[in-house]
Amino acid sequence: MKFLFAFAFYLLPFTFFGQESVSFYFENNKSALNQVELTKLNKWISANQKSKILSITGSTDEVGSSGYNDTLSQKRVDYIFNKVKLSVKIREDFKSISLGEKGAKSNSKAENRKAIIVFLQEKDLAKEALLIQPKVEEEVPKDNPTNGLIPIEEKDMNFPEGATLEEKIQLSRPGTLIVLPEIQFYKNSFGIMPSSQREIFELIRIMTMNPKLYIEIQGHICCVDKDIRNLSLDRARQVKRILQSNYILERRIKVKGFGVSKPKFAIPEATEEQAAANRRVEIMILEM
């Protein structure tokens, strides 16, 4: 089976009208702005300290591999976010969107190497609820267990030592949580690291061989007090997109982001090992 390792997420979960946008352009293969564009960004920051940012979208030209361009566009988003986050308001459901070369809509390569900030101006904040209409998502509230199931922690299942993912799933029952420790993401993004490929491919294989298996992918992050960027949900969605791109039916996969609400260790974590345990992807068995 062909394994499509898709990084980009390019559908915004809002109906857009009455909002503003501004673009900043990058040099070839660069994830930092040159002095001219940086000056432009700093001027925009000074003029918009009472505005509110809704999303930042990064894109690249079509030179290079798709994986490289997806990573580069995410780095451009992260660069802009880090420049603006201390000076301009960020909406709680802020979206970090990496288009990679899929954002290359212009015939000019230079015009495709950019990051776009979508924002509300101060004068429009009073109408924010009217200007932004959230799309109804499939995720259920955090205090409403999926399908009415009571979560069963992996440690409470007493799986045999060294059990494989397939063996754990075979021994599970609806509600069982299983950690996928090899699925890791680039810092502050939902870009999946190449080292995650083996475990994701194994999950695809298991779901292909077991068509009655339904799961929920649950994202968790570490090291911060609040998941202001909804990164945990975006990471769960990214795993779902890869499963779908490999012919796993959408109805078999739910997603949920828990942010930092269910840490394995207290935050701030005392060690990197504790942070890694908190920064995890789990699956919950829904049906099998």
Secondary structure, 3 states (H helix, E strand, C coil): CCCCCCCCCCCCCEEECCCEEEEEECCCCCCCCCHHHHHHHHHHHHHCCCCEEEEEEEECCCCCCHHHHHHHHHHHHHHHHHHHCCCCEEEEEEEEEEEEHHHCCCCCHHHHCEEEEEEECHHHHHHHHHHEEECCCCCCCCCCCHHHCCCECHHHHCCCCCCCHHHHHHHCCCCEEEECCCCCECCCCCCECHHHHHHHHHHHHHHHHCCCCEEEEEECCCCCCCCCCCHHHHHHHHHHHHHHHCCCCHHHEEEEECCCCCCCCCCCCCCHHHHHHHCCEEEEEEEC
